[in-house]
Amino acid sequence: MIPIEAAMSDFDQWDAAQYLQQYYRHVEADEAATLDFIVRACGRIATPGRTLVFGVGPTVHHLLPLAPHSRELHVADYLESNLLHVRRWLRRDGSAHDWREFGRHVLKCEGVRVPSERQIVEREHLVRSRVTRCLRGDAGLRSALSAPSLGRYDVVVSCYCAESATGDQAIWRRYVRNILRQLAPGGLFITAALRRCRAYRVGPCRFACANVDEHDLAGVLFEAGVEPGQLQLEVRTVDLRARLGYDSIVLASATAPLPQERADRLLAAGRRARPGEPSRRGSDAICAVSS
Ligand SMILES: C[S@@+](CC[C@H](N)C(=O)[O-])C[C@H]1O[C@@H](n2cnc3c(N)ncnc32)[C@H](O)[C@@H]1O
């Protein structure tokens, strides 16, 4: 168990290389499930448009299933030191992290029984050709991207970002709302979160986590205007608590949130979902739990 008092939200201490080594040397259970979920969620994309991956960290693996469904891919993160690793991979720098095992897993999820090296390379090539912007992003800001003039996106994907950036649930809710602001009305939001986790390890450091679950996530999405019938939620057991700090994850995809202005008006009018209300809607109607 990671002592909560030792956990921090100060990303000055973030070590991207250590994070890659610790979490991404192999396809761990959480990423196997996350990539499988993204592949299935991509089935909801009718026409390839502009996709934003927000809080991408030093990674590119979530881009692998998105590339065939995106005309253009933009990535954003809070830290330049993370984007450096992404750029390194994009320009095929020899020191870049190796994501081939992740490409193989994505192709398998897409139904390729035994992906060839060539298919993996082709997918990586497709990702490189689709990524057109690497941006700085801060979920704490209403205008969360360093280039706000880019407009809203057809698809926004944000995995292990909002809840992994703060130990405070009120801040987490604000982060999720600000990330959702990047989504065009009728667009698709795909997200993943560490479930009921208060802190996760990166090297010798412990980073604070918002300790959220599927009911919290359903609640914030409903508040933002997502209709229950448009939300797909799954909980997966991953059994990584002893090593990394969590033993389950929540995966969600949602389409067609209300235009943000209307959601803001509803919130301002005090029509916030009552405590318990999202739980009932979230758990009974929507949530699939599997291990
Ligand atoms: C646990 S990492 C997840 C990275 C990647 N999405 C993944 O799945 O491995 C959390 C990420 O949140 C980013 N982050 C921290 N504070 C943030 C903020 N205020 N706004 C946006 N991203 C933030 C960090 O830079 C880091 O890349």
The ligand as a MOL file (V3000), in Angstrom:
LIG
                    3D

  0  0  0     0  0            999 V3000
M  V30 BEGIN CTAB
M  V30 COUNTS 27 29 0 0 0
M  V30 BEGIN ATOM
M  V30 1 C -0.3470 8.9420 -15.5020 0
M  V30 2 S 0.1390 10.0280 -16.8060 0 CHG=1
M  V30 3 C -0.8140 9.3840 -18.1680 0
M  V30 4 C -0.1080 9.5180 -19.4790 0
M  V30 5 C -0.7220 8.7190 -20.6400 0
M  V30 6 N -2.0390 9.2190 -20.9910 0
M  V30 7 C -0.7930 7.2520 -20.3370 0
M  V30 8 O -1.8560 6.6550 -20.5160 0
M  V30 9 O 0.2300 6.6710 -19.9710 0 CHG=-1
M  V30 10 C -0.6720 11.5230 -16.3280 0
M  V30 11 C -0.4510 12.6380 -17.2980 0
M  V30 12 O -1.1830 13.7760 -16.8880 0
M  V30 13 C -0.4270 14.9260 -17.2270 0
M  V30 14 N -0.9130 16.0820 -16.4400 0
M  V30 15 C -0.6030 16.4320 -15.1820 0
M  V30 16 N -1.2190 17.5780 -14.8230 0
M  V30 17 C -1.9500 17.9430 -15.9040 0
M  V30 18 C -2.7820 19.0570 -16.1780 0
M  V30 19 N -3.0330 20.0110 -15.2850 0
M  V30 20 N -3.3430 19.1240 -17.3960 0
M  V30 21 C -3.1250 18.1630 -18.3170 0
M  V30 22 N -2.3520 17.0850 -18.1150 0
M  V30 23 C -1.7610 16.9940 -16.9180 0
M  V30 24 C 0.9990 14.5400 -16.9190 0
M  V30 25 O 1.9380 15.3480 -17.5970 0
M  V30 26 C 1.0110 13.0880 -17.3870 0
M  V30 27 O 1.4180 12.9970 -18.7190 0
M  V30 END ATOM
M  V30 BEGIN BOND
M  V30 1 1 1 2
M  V30 2 1 2 3
M  V30 3 1 2 10
M  V30 4 1 3 4
M  V30 5 1 4 5
M  V30 6 1 5 6
M  V30 7 1 5 7
M  V30 8 2 7 8
M  V30 9 1 7 9
M  V30 10 1 10 11
M  V30 11 1 11 12
M  V30 12 1 11 26
M  V30 13 1 12 13
M  V30 14 1 13 14
M  V30 15 1 13 24
M  V30 16 1 14 15
M  V30 17 1 14 23
M  V30 18 2 15 16
M  V30 19 1 16 17
M  V30 20 1 17 18
M  V30 21 2 17 23
M  V30 22 1 18 19
M  V30 23 2 18 20
M  V30 24 1 20 21
M  V30 25 2 21 22
M  V30 26 1 22 23
M  V30 27 1 24 25
M  V30 28 1 24 26
M  V30 29 1 26 27
M  V30 END BOND
M  V30 END CTAB
M  END
